[in-house]
Amino acid sequence: MPILDQFGQPITSKPPVARAGGAVSVRLNQFNYPISGLTPQKLVAVLREADEGYLEHQAELIAEMEERDGHLLSQLQIRRLALSGLEWRVVPADSSPQAQRIAEAFSDWWVNNDQNELILNTADAIGQGVSITQMTWARSSGHWYPSQFEHVSASNLVYDRVDKRFKGFDRR
């Protein structure tokens, strides 16, 4: 009696024609793999670029180091997960009644929403030196609240020394 598949068809005993799966990288194809052929001169150039505000190659280097070095990844992950296990509290900016109301409203919002992903994305600053999250706001009951958080990769940031702030760019 043959073994049947989910459609009731007999399963053949022929070996599969496709290759068996193997380990694959989780990195995006957009990365340049900066460790390949890395020399002291190239490393100095990457670090100087980062000092000048161009973080793309440094971010790619850190990401590749995390991927290739399991010990480094585990150490960074320990720190990231430690942040997500902390008990957070919202403190008013000052002692005014308005600041108290705003802090209470945000605290209620914070407690009622899972912010684990936000905290873990923010923890990218541990390895990258910077982490930026773009917030989308929505209005509810006459008040504005954060509704969505989108992590911005450090490789998409440039630091503008004139304006003294990070600016995003699209490499497409």
N, C-alpha and C positions, 0 to 999 in steps of 0.2 A: 504494500500500500504506500503510494508516494506521499511525501510531505507537501502540503499546499501553502501557497502564499496568501496574503490578505485578500486577494481577488479570486481565490479558489483555483488558481492555476498551479500545476505541479512545478516544484522547484527542481531545476536540473542540477546535476552534481558536477558540472563543468567549472573549472576554476575561473575567477573573474578576469576579464580582459584588462581592466584598468589597474594601474599600479596601486599598491596599498598606500594608505595615507601615512604621513610622517610628521615630524615636527615642522612647524612653520613659524615664521616671525609674526609677531602681532604689531610690528611697526608699520607705519603708513609708507606707501611707496614714494611719498614726496621727500623723504629724508635722503641725504647725500652720503650717509655712512661715513662720517668724518674720521672714524678710527682707522679705516682702511688707508694704509700708507701714511699714518700719522708720524710726523717727525717732530723733534723739538721746535724747529722753526715754524711748522704749521700750528703747533699748539700755542706758541707765543702769539702768532697772528690771530688765532681764534680768541684768545684772551684779550688781546688789544682791541679787537673789534667790539667785544663785549664791554670793555671799559669806555669805548667811544659811544656806546648806546645801541649797537647792532647785536642783538642777542640771538639771532637765528642759528648761527653755527655752534655757539655755546650750548644752546638748548638741545640741539641735535646730538652734540657730543655727550651731554649729561644723560639724555634718553638712551643713547646706545650703551653707555657705561652701565646704566641700570639694567639693561637687557642682558648684557654679556656677563656681568659679575653678580652672581647670585647672592654673595655676602653683602655687597653694597645695597642691592635691592632689599634684602631682608632688614638691614639696619635702617634704611629710609622708611620701610613699611612699618617697622616698630614705632618710629616717631609719628608717622601719619595716623596710625591706629590709636596711639596714646592720646592724640588730640580729639579723636572722635569719642573717646571714653570719658572725657572731662565733663563736669557739670557746668553748664554755661549760665550766666545770669546777665540781665540787662540793667545797667546803671544809668539813672537820669543824668543829663549833661550838667544840670545845676539844680538848685533847690526850689525852683519856681513850680507852681501848680501845673503849668503847661508842660514843662519837661517831665514831671511825674506822670501825667496822663499819657504822653507819647511813649515813655518807657514802659508803662504798664500795657499799653496796646501792643507795642512791638513784642514785649515779653510773652503775652498771650499768643500772638501769631507764631513766635519762635517755638514755643512749647507744642503747639498744635500742628506743626509741620516738620517733616523729617528733613533735617538739614545735614545729614551725614555726607551726602555727595558734595555739598558745598564746602564742608569742612575739609574733606579729603582733597578736593581740587585746590583749595587755598593752601593746603600743606605742600603743594608743589614747590612753594617758595623755599622749602628746606633744601632741595637739591639745585633748583634753578636760580635762587636768589630773588625771585619775584614771582608773584602769582596774581593774575587779574581775572575777575569774574564780572561778566556783563549782566546787569540786572534788568529785567523787564518788570514794569509796575502795572498793577491793575487796581481798579477802584471797587471797593466793597463797603456797603453801608455808609457811604459818604466819606470814606477814608481811603488813602492810597496805601497799598501793601505790595511788597515784592511778590511777584507771581511766578517768575522763572529765572533760573540762573544758568548762564552759559559760560563755561570755562574758556578762556582765551589762551592759546598756547604761547609760551614765551618766545617761540620761534617766529611768531607773528607780531612781535613788538619791537619798536625802536624808541629809544629814550631821546627826547628832544631837550637838549641842554638849555636852549633859549627859553622855552615855556616851562621847563622843569617838570615834565610829565611824560608818561609813556603814551605812545601813539600806536595804533594798530595799522597793519598794512596787509593787503591781500596779494599773495604771490601768483595769483592766476594770470 
